[in-house]
Amino acid sequence: PPLKNPLDMVSRYDVILVGSPSWWGTFAGPVRTFLSTAALDGKTLIPFITHEGSGLGSAPADLRRLCPSVKTGEGLAIRGSRVDGARQQVESWLRKAGLLPA
């Protein structure tokens, strides 16, 4: 679907965390629209997904297909029913990505 309010500030960032609930094992439709229409060339995109069993699914491959001119980082998948207790997992993931101090 087209985005009602496209994001126009992505040019300010070198690293973008791309979050979505899992829809049929990949990014939700509006997120796929963002990925295929935003000016992301040369950026680093790091995916994270909430799911109830599919993990990251095909999101990493879909990210590379939709945005072939970006770098991608290691994704994170968190079961939606466990989000409230995922702080340590998220912080560890951010540290590995170099986005939080060690």
URRAFEN-V243765 format. One record per pair of residues at least 6 apart in sequence whose C-alpha atoms are under 8 Angstrom apart, sorted by the first residue. I is the first residue (numbers start at 1). J is the second residue. If there is no record, write none. Layout:
i->I j->J
i->I j->J
This chain:
i->1 j->29
i->1 j->30
i->1 j->33
i->2 j->30
i->2 j->33
i->3 j->30
i->3 j->33
i->3 j->34
i->6 j->34
i->7 j->38
i->10 j->16
i->10 j->38
i->10 j->39
i->10 j->40
i->11 j->39
i->11 j->40
i->13 j->43
i->14 j->42
i->14 j->43
i->14 j->44
i->15 j->43
i->15 j->44
i->15 j->45
i->15 j->46
i->16 j->43
i->16 j->44
i->16 j->45
i->16 j->46
i->17 j->45
i->17 j->46
i->17 j->47
i->17 j->48
i->18 j->31
i->18 j->45
i->18 j->46
i->18 j->47
i->18 j->48
i->19 j->31
i->19 j->47
i->19 j->48
i->19 j->49
i->20 j->27
i->20 j->28
i->20 j->31
i->20 j->48
i->20 j->49
i->20 j->50
i->21 j->27
i->21 j->28
i->21 j->49
i->21 j->50
i->21 j->51
i->22 j->28
i->22 j->49
i->22 j->50
i->22 j->51
i->22 j->54
i->22 j->56
i->23 j->29
i->25 j->54
i->25 j->55
i->25 j->56
i->25 j->57
i->25 j->58
i->25 j->59
i->26 j->56
i->26 j->57
i->26 j->58
i->26 j->59
i->26 j->62
i->27 j->49
i->27 j->59
i->32 j->66
i->35 j->63
i->35 j->66
i->35 j->67
i->36 j->66
i->36 j->67
i->40 j->67
i->40 j->69
i->40 j->70
i->41 j->67
i->41 j->69
i->41 j->70
i->42 j->69
i->42 j->70
i->42 j->71
i->43 j->70
i->43 j->71
i->44 j->70
i->44 j->71
i->44 j->72
i->44 j->73
i->45 j->70
i->45 j->71
i->45 j->72
i->45 j->73
i->46 j->72
i->46 j->73
i->46 j->74
i->46 j->75
i->47 j->59
i->47 j->60
i->47 j->73
i->47 j->74
i->47 j->75
i->47 j->76
i->48 j->56
i->48 j->75
i->48 j->76
i->48 j->77
i->48 j->78
i->49 j->55
i->49 j->56
i->49 j->75
i->49 j->76
i->49 j->77
i->49 j->78
i->50 j->77
i->50 j->78
i->50 j->79
i->50 j->80
i->50 j->83
i->51 j->77
i->51 j->78
i->51 j->79
i->51 j->80
i->52 j->79
i->52 j->80
i->52 j->81
i->53 j->79
i->55 j->77
i->55 j->78
i->55 j->79
i->56 j->75
i->56 j->76
i->56 j->77
i->60 j->75
i->64 j->70
i->64 j->72
i->73 j->97
i->74 j->97
i->76 j->90
i->76 j->93
i->78 j->86
i->91 j->100
i->94 j->100
i->95 j->101
i->95 j->102
